[in-house]
């Protein structure tokens, strides 16, 4: 409670007004503001404390949540355990943090687009995509949601270090997609896929904040689910376009292997 109220642990009267911190809180007074005009309100409580070290978003949220809990409890204005008393506070902090975490978004201008595509261009594109997504030499890594679940269930922050391999894999895919020459027919799916991969990568980076700054972690994961769900459908759409293009890939070519693997996952 000392940490949340930001009172001095070794000083029973932080504001020096002659009333002990605990007594002031019990009387619904602000322990950081000298009396007698130190009635505690949500507005004053969320703005008065200042610390030498900037608080994380989660620490700010925790303090305001605790303040609201105590205020409701002391005023008798409702059941302080009701989630409805805090849902707006939760959403406000998540929205505010999400607004500061802008994910890089790409446009058609970021790619080398082939406007007058030929069968050779489509074959080269299919083989490049295939080589990227069926790279058997790439190191294997666990699904990030499994790693996250295990870390939270075991309360083990170090487990999240395993996510570095996932982040690196998605980063390599993003860079490779930006370098591939894209036939105009495939540009919409290719562009959406690149943005989805960047969103997923950002989401995994946010997962690593689960223990240190959970509000920021949740904000960073806002667009992760939809982006992750779109990855396979986008790959399937590209594979379908390759198959419908009329280009005949040899069985040994990456493009053909890519089409077969993606179709197998339908």
Beta strands, then each sheet from edge to edge (+ up, - down):
strand 1: 113-114
strand 2: 182-183
sheet 1: 1+ 2+
end
